């Protein structure tokens, strides 16, 4: 019995010893071009979060808000789509200028440019539709159609974010989720 206990104790301790011997190597620093690319694409991605927030508020308030409040939500949605659409060209230029020096990077670069073009079309349509919804007296129209339209925009944003993540991976750019804290090297 005591030998079994001693053996189990050694197994548990040996696991900790192995973990103590593990070397954690930090990610290599990005060169200036990739850091600029990352910053520009994250700046654009962050503008998309304002659309997401506006869509969520619209969807949350759809049943209970007054028609005037829904018109206001539509105006916010239109403005958010317009702001994001204005940020597509600088982000697109950064992707075009990226050093895609292998087959995978070239492929992901092309996919991201296509996704940006598709998203720009969705954002332009979003701005136009919600601008129409934001006119006085359109509250019940927003109640009837706003959720569906907002959901389509959110789906397009999710599709773009998936392509963006694959591009970052191909370019060797590690991006932590928004709000994530760095993990310590040792505890």
C-alpha positions as protocol buffer text, in pm:
chain_id: "A"
residue {
  index: 1
  type: UNK
  ca { x: 0 y: 0 z: 0 }
}
residue {
  index: 2
  type: UNK
  ca { x: 273 y: 248 z: 92 }
}
residue {
  index: 3
  type: UNK
  ca { x: 466 y: 166 z: -230 }
}
residue {
  index: 4
  type: UNK
  ca { x: 156 y: 238 z: -437 }
}
residue {
  index: 5
  type: UNK
  ca { x: 105 y: 567 z: -255 }
}
residue {
  index: 6
  type: UNK
  ca { x: 470 y: 661 z: -310 }
}
residue {
  index: 7
  type: UNK
  ca { x: 446 y: 573 z: -678 }
}
residue {
  index: 8
  type: UNK
  ca { x: 134 y: 785 z: -725 }
}
residue {
  index: 9
  type: UNK
  ca { x: 295 y: 1073 z: -542 }
}
residue {
  index: 10
  type: UNK
  ca { x: 600 y: 1056 z: -769 }
}
residue {
  index: 11
  type: UNK
  ca { x: 379 y: 1055 z: -1080 }
}
residue {
  index: 12
  type: UNK
  ca { x: 197 y: 1369 z: -966 }
}
residue {
  index: 13
  type: UNK
  ca { x: 522 y: 1546 z: -876 }
}
residue {
  index: 14
  type: UNK
  ca { x: 695 y: 1449 z: -1199 }
}
residue {
  index: 15
  type: UNK
  ca { x: 422 y: 1622 z: -1398 }
}
residue {
  index: 16
  type: UNK
  ca { x: 499 y: 1948 z: -1217 }
}
residue {
  index: 17
  type: UNK
  ca { x: 871 y: 1899 z: -1278 }
}
residue {
  index: 18
  type: UNK
  ca { x: 814 y: 1858 z: -1651 }
}
residue {
  index: 19
  type: UNK
  ca { x: 606 y: 2176 z: -1659 }
}
residue {
  index: 20
  type: UNK
  ca { x: 880 y: 2364 z: -1476 }
}
residue {
  index: 21
  type: UNK
  ca { x: 1130 y: 2265 z: -1742 }
}
residue {
  index: 22
  type: UNK
  ca { x: 916 y: 2395 z: -2029 }
}
residue {
  index: 23
  type: UNK
  ca { x: 1062 y: 2696 z: -2206 }
}
residue {
  index: 24
  type: UNK
  ca { x: 817 y: 2952 z: -2334 }
}
residue {
  index: 25
  type: UNK
  ca { x: 953 y: 3152 z: -2625 }
}
residue {
  index: 26
  type: UNK
  ca { x: 779 y: 3483 z: -2694 }
}
residue {
  index: 27
  type: UNK
  ca { x: 636 y: 3555 z: -3037 }
}
residue {
  index: 28
  type: UNK
  ca { x: 888 y: 3723 z: -3266 }
}
residue {
  index: 29
  type: UNK
  ca { x: 838 y: 4097 z: -3306 }
}
residue {
  index: 30
  type: UNK
  ca { x: 665 y: 4211 z: -3622 }
}
residue {
  index: 31
  type: UNK
  ca { x: 860 y: 4407 z: -3876 }
}
residue {
  index: 32
  type: UNK
  ca { x: 745 y: 4765 z: -3938 }
}
residue {
  index: 33
  type: UNK
  ca { x: 547 y: 4681 z: -4252 }
}
residue {
  index: 34
  type: UNK
  ca { x: 347 y: 4401 z: -4091 }
}
residue {
  index: 35
  type: UNK
  ca { x: 289 y: 4610 z: -3776 }
}
residue {
  index: 36
  type: UNK
  ca { x: 150 y: 4893 z: -3991 }
}
residue {
  index: 37
  type: UNK
  ca { x: -66 y: 4645 z: -4182 }
}
residue {
  index: 38
  type: UNK
  ca { x: -197 y: 4496 z: -3858 }
}
residue {
  index: 39
  type: UNK
  ca { x: -275 y: 4837 z: -3711 }
}
residue {
  index: 40
  type: UNK
  ca { x: -462 y: 4954 z: -4021 }
}
residue {
  index: 41
  type: UNK
  ca { x: -669 y: 4636 z: -4043 }
}
residue {
  index: 42
  type: UNK
  ca { x: -749 y: 4642 z: -3672 }
}
residue {
  index: 43
  type: UNK
  ca { x: -850 y: 5007 z: -3699 }
}
residue {
  index: 44
  type: UNK
  ca { x: -1094 y: 4910 z: -3973 }
}
residue {
  index: 45
  type: UNK
  ca { x: -1216 y: 4607 z: -3779 }
}
residue {
  index: 46
  type: UNK
  ca { x: -1287 y: 4829 z: -3480 }
}
residue {
  index: 47
  type: UNK
  ca { x: -1516 y: 5050 z: -3690 }
}
residue {
  index: 48
  type: UNK
  ca { x: -1717 y: 4739 z: -3766 }
}
residue {
  index: 49
  type: UNK
  ca { x: -1783 y: 4688 z: -3397 }
}
residue {
  index: 50
  type: UNK
  ca { x: -1984 y: 5012 z: -3390 }
}
residue {
  index: 51
  type: UNK
  ca { x: -2215 y: 4859 z: -3651 }
}
residue {
  index: 52
  type: UNK
  ca { x: -2243 y: 4545 z: -3443 }
}
residue {
  index: 53
  type: UNK
  ca { x: -2335 y: 4749 z: -3136 }
}
residue {
  index: 54
  type: UNK
  ca { x: -2591 y: 4957 z: -3328 }
}
residue {
  index: 55
  type: UNK
  ca { x: -2747 y: 4641 z: -3473 }
}
residue {
  index: 56
  type: UNK
  ca { x: -2765 y: 4479 z: -3130 }
}
residue {
  index: 57
  type: UNK
  ca { x: -2942 y: 4784 z: -2983 }
}
residue {
  index: 58
  type: UNK
  ca { x: -3185 y: 4789 z: -3274 }
}
residue {
  index: 59
  type: UNK
  ca { x: -3260 y: 4420 z: -3231 }
}
residue {
  index: 60
  type: UNK
  ca { x: -3295 y: 4453 z: -2854 }
}
residue {
  index: 61
  type: UNK
  ca { x: -3539 y: 4745 z: -2878 }
}
residue {
  index: 62
  type: UNK
  ca { x: -3736 y: 4620 z: -3174 }
}
residue {
  index: 63
  type: UNK
  ca { x: -4050 y: 4509 z: -2990 }
}
residue {
  index: 64
  type: UNK
  ca { x: -4065 y: 4755 z: -2703 }
}
residue {
  index: 65
  type: UNK
  ca { x: -3929 y: 5086 z: -2833 }
}
residue {
  index: 66
  type: UNK
  ca { x: -4139 y: 5370 z: -2965 }
}
residue {
  index: 67
  type: UNK
  ca { x: -4138 y: 5433 z: -3340 }
}
residue {
  index: 68
  type: UNK
  ca { x: -3933 y: 5748 z: -3281 }
}
residue {
  index: 69
  type: UNK
  ca { x: -3669 y: 5552 z: -3090 }
}
residue {
  index: 70
  type: UNK
  ca { x: -3651 y: 5297 z: -3373 }
}
residue {
  index: 71
  type: UNK
  ca { x: -3600 y: 5579 z: -3623 }
}
residue {
  index: 72
  type: UNK
  ca { x: -3315 y: 5703 z: -3404 }
}
residue {
  index: 73
  type: UNK
  ca { x: -3164 y: 5352 z: -3393 }
}
residue {
  index: 74
  type: UNK
  ca { x: -3185 y: 5339 z: -3773 }
}
residue {
  index: 75
  type: UNK
  ca { x: -3000 y: 5671 z: -3797 }
}
residue {
  index: 76
  type: UNK
  ca { x: -2723 y: 5538 z: -3572 }
}
residue {
  index: 77
  type: UNK
  ca { x: -2700 y: 5226 z: -3786 }
}
residue {
  index: 78
  type: UNK
  ca { x: -2677 y: 5432 z: -4106 }
}
residue {
  index: 79
  type: UNK
  ca { x: -2405 y: 5654 z: -3959 }
}
residue {
  index: 80
  type: UNK
  ca { x: -2204 y: 5353 z: -3837 }
}
residue {
  index: 81
  type: UNK
  ca { x: -2220 y: 5189 z: -4180 }
}
residue {
  index: 82
  type: UNK
  ca { x: -2113 y: 5514 z: -4348 }
}
residue {
  index: 83
  type: UNK
  ca { x: -1813 y: 5552 z: -4114 }
}
residue {
  index: 84
  type: UNK
  ca { x: -1699 y: 5196 z: -4177 }
}
residue {
  index: 85
  type: UNK
  ca { x: -1744 y: 5228 z: -4553 }
}
residue {
  index: 86
  type: UNK
  ca { x: -1516 y: 5534 z: -4549 }
}
residue {
  index: 87
  type: UNK
  ca { x: -1246 y: 5323 z: -4381 }
}
residue {
  index: 88
  type: UNK
  ca { x: -1243 y: 5047 z: -4643 }
}
residue {
  index: 89
  type: UNK
  ca { x: -1011 y: 5227 z: -4894 }
}
residue {
  index: 90
  type: UNK
  ca { x: -718 y: 5286 z: -4653 }
}
residue {
  index: 91
  type: UNK
  ca { x: -745 y: 4930 z: -4522 }
}
residue {
  index: 92
  type: UNK
  ca { x: -758 y: 4798 z: -4877 }
}
residue {
  index: 93
  type: UNK
  ca { x: -448 y: 4998 z: -4974 }
}
residue {
  index: 94
  type: UNK
  ca { x: -262 y: 4846 z: -4679 }
}
residue {
  index: 95
  type: UNK
  ca { x: -354 y: 4494 z: -4791 }
}
residue {
  index: 96
  type: UNK
  ca { x: -245 y: 4571 z: -5147 }
}
residue {
  index: 97
  type: UNK
  ca { x: 89 y: 4702 z: -5019 }
}
residue {
  index: 98
  type: UNK
  ca { x: 148 y: 4395 z: -4799 }
}
residue {
  index: 99
  type: UNK
  ca { x: 448 y: 4179 z: -4880 }
}
residue {
  index: 100
  type: UNK
  ca { x: 275 y: 3862 z: -4995 }
}
residue {
  index: 101
  type: UNK
  ca { x: 592 y: 3670 z: -5070 }
}
residue {
  index: 102
  type: UNK
  ca { x: 461 y: 3315 z: -5091 }
}
residue {
  index: 103
  type: UNK
  ca { x: 169 y: 3129 z: -5245 }
}
residue {
  index: 104
  type: UNK
  ca { x: -39 y: 3110 z: -4925 }
}
residue {
  index: 105
  type: UNK
  ca { x: 1 y: 3480 z: -4857 }
}
residue {
  index: 106
  type: UNK
  ca { x: -91 y: 3574 z: -5213 }
}
residue {
  index: 107
  type: UNK
  ca { x: -401 y: 3354 z: -5192 }
}
residue {
  index: 108
  type: UNK
  ca { x: -512 y: 3500 z: -4858 }
}
residue {
  index: 109
  type: UNK
  ca { x: -439 y: 3852 z: -4981 }
}
residue {
  index: 110
  type: UNK
  ca { x: -670 y: 3797 z: -5278 }
}
residue {
  index: 111
  type: UNK
  ca { x: -939 y: 3648 z: -5054 }
}
residue {
  index: 112
  type: UNK
  ca { x: -920 y: 3945 z: -4817 }
}
residue {
  index: 113
  type: UNK
  ca { x: -941 y: 4198 z: -5100 }
}
residue {
  index: 114
  type: UNK
  ca { x: -1248 y: 4019 z: -5235 }
}
residue {
  index: 115
  type: UNK
  ca { x: -1404 y: 4008 z: -4887 }
}
residue {
  index: 116
  type: UNK
  ca { x: -1337 y: 4380 z: -4843 }
}
residue {
  index: 117
  type: UNK
  ca { x: -1505 y: 4458 z: -5174 }
}
residue {
  index: 118
  type: UNK
  ca { x: -1808 y: 4251 z: -5078 }
}
residue {
  index: 119
  type: UNK
  ca { x: -1823 y: 4413 z: -4737 }
}
residue {
  index: 120
  type: UNK
  ca { x: -1799 y: 4760 z: -4889 }
}
residue {
  index: 121
  type: UNK
  ca { x: -2107 y: 4679 z: -5098 }
}
residue {
  index: 122
  type: UNK
  ca { x: -2294 y: 4558 z: -4789 }
}
residue {
  index: 123
  type: UNK
  ca { x: -2192 y: 4870 z: -4595 }
}
residue {
  index: 124
  type: UNK
  ca { x: -2305 y: 5100 z: -4875 }
}
residue {
  index: 125
  type: UNK
  ca { x: -2640 y: 4921 z: -4896 }
}
residue {
  index: 126
  type: UNK
  ca { x: -2669 y: 4935 z: -4516 }
}
residue {
  index: 127
  type: UNK
  ca { x: -2609 y: 5309 z: -4515 }
}
residue {
  index: 128
  type: UNK
  ca { x: -2869 y: 5367 z: -4786 }
}
residue {
  index: 129
  type: UNK
  ca { x: -3136 y: 5138 z: -4638 }
}
residue {
  index: 130
  type: UNK
  ca { x: -3105 y: 5264 z: -4285 }
}
residue {
  index: 131
  type: UNK
  ca { x: -3088 y: 5624 z: -4405 }
}
residue {
  index: 132
  type: UNK
  ca { x: -3431 y: 5563 z: -4559 }
}
residue {
  index: 133
  type: UNK
  ca { x: -3549 y: 5402 z: -4236 }
}
residue {
  index: 134
  type: UNK
  ca { x: -3430 y: 5704 z: -4036 }
}
residue {
  index: 135
  type: UNK
  ca { x: -3677 y: 5947 z: -4191 }
}
residue {
  index: 136
  type: UNK
  ca { x: -3963 y: 6064 z: -3968 }
}
residue {
  index: 137
  type: UNK
  ca { x: -4260 y: 5831 z: -3970 }
}
residue {
  index: 138
  type: UNK
  ca { x: -4059 y: 5519 z: -4060 }
}
residue {
  index: 139
  type: UNK
  ca { x: -4060 y: 5365 z: -3710 }
}
residue {
  index: 140
  type: UNK
  ca { x: -4296 y: 5081 z: -3797 }
}
residue {
  index: 141
  type: UNK
  ca { x: -4098 y: 5009 z: -4113 }
}
residue {
  index: 142
  type: UNK
  ca { x: -3786 y: 4976 z: -3897 }
}
residue {
  index: 143
  type: UNK
  ca { x: -3981 y: 4747 z: -3663 }
}
residue {
  index: 144
  type: UNK
  ca { x: -4083 y: 4529 z: -3958 }
}
residue {
  index: 145
  type: UNK
  ca { x: -3760 y: 4517 z: -4157 }
}
residue {
  index: 146
  type: UNK
  ca { x: -3479 y: 4653 z: -3938 }
}
residue {
  index: 147
  type: UNK
  ca { x: -3391 y: 4331 z: -3758 }
}
residue {
  index: 148
  type: UNK
  ca { x: -3356 y: 4136 z: -4080 }
}
residue {
  index: 149
  type: UNK
  ca { x: -3143 y: 4403 z: -4245 }
}
residue {
  index: 150
  type: UNK
  ca { x: -2923 y: 4443 z: -3936 }
}
residue {
  index: 151
  type: UNK
  ca { x: -2878 y: 4065 z: -3914 }
}
residue {
  index: 152
  type: UNK
  ca { x: -2761 y: 4052 z: -4276 }
}
residue {
  index: 153
  type: UNK
  ca { x: -2502 y: 4321 z: -4210 }
}
residue {
  index: 154
  type: UNK
  ca { x: -2381 y: 4136 z: -3901 }
}
residue {
  index: 155
  type: UNK
  ca { x: -2350 y: 3813 z: -4102 }
}
residue {
  index: 156
  type: UNK
  ca { x: -2141 y: 3994 z: -4365 }
}
residue {
  index: 157
  type: UNK
  ca { x: -1916 y: 4130 z: -4091 }
}
residue {
  index: 158
  type: UNK
  ca { x: -1867 y: 3779 z: -3948 }
}
residue {
  index: 159
  type: UNK
  ca { x: -1776 y: 3647 z: -4294 }
}
residue {
  index: 160
  type: UNK
  ca { x: -1520 y: 3927 z: -4335 }
}
residue {
  index: 161
  type: UNK
  ca { x: -1372 y: 3863 z: -3989 }
}
residue {
  index: 162
  type: UNK
  ca { x: -1322 y: 3494 z: -4076 }
}
residue {
  index: 163
  type: UNK
  ca { x: -1128 y: 3587 z: -4391 }
}
residue {
  index: 164
  type: UNK
  ca { x: -932 y: 3851 z: -4196 }
}
residue {
  index: 165
  type: UNK
  ca { x: -827 y: 3592 z: -3937 }
}
residue {
  index: 166
  type: UNK
  ca { x: -699 y: 3359 z: -4212 }
}
residue {
  index: 167
  type: UNK
  ca { x: -505 y: 3650 z: -4367 }
}
residue {
  index: 168
  type: UNK
  ca { x: -345 y: 3740 z: -4033 }
}
residue {
  index: 169
  type: UNK
  ca { x: -247 y: 3376 z: -3986 }
}
residue {
  index: 170
  type: UNK
  ca { x: -88 y: 3355 z: -4331 }
}
residue {
  index: 171
  type: UNK
  ca { x: 102 y: 3679 z: -4270 }
}
residue {
  index: 172
  type: UNK
  ca { x: 230 y: 3557 z: -3934 }
}
residue {
  index: 173
  type: UNK
  ca { x: 46 y: 3828 z: -3744 }
}
residue {
  index: 174
  type: UNK
  ca { x: -84 y: 3713 z: -3409 }
}
residue {
  index: 175
  type: UNK
  ca { x: -386 y: 3907 z: -3289 }
}
residue {
  index: 176
  type: UNK
  ca { x: -541 y: 3839 z: -2951 }
}
residue {
  index: 177
  type: UNK
  ca { x: -915 y: 3881 z: -2915 }
}
residue {
  index: 178
  type: UNK
  ca { x: -1031 y: 4226 z: -2809 }
}
residue {
  index: 179
  type: UNK
  ca { x: -1002 y: 4265 z: -2434 }
}
residue {
  index: 180
  type: UNK
  ca { x: -776 y: 3963 z: -2383 }
}
residue {
  index: 181
  type: UNK
  ca { x: -492 y: 4011 z: -2140 }
}
residue {
  index: 182
  type: UNK
  ca { x: -144 y: 3878 z: -2203 }
}
residue {
  index: 183
  type: UNK
  ca { x: -76 y: 3546 z: -2034 }
}
residue {
  index: 184
  type: UNK
  ca { x: 219 y: 3540 z: -1793 }
}
residue {
  index: 185
  type: UNK
  ca { x: 526 y: 3342 z: -1891 }
}
residue {
  index: 186
  type: UNK
  ca { x: 538 y: 3169 z: -1552 }
}
residue {
  index: 187
  type: UNK
  ca { x: 311 y: 3167 z: -1252 }
}
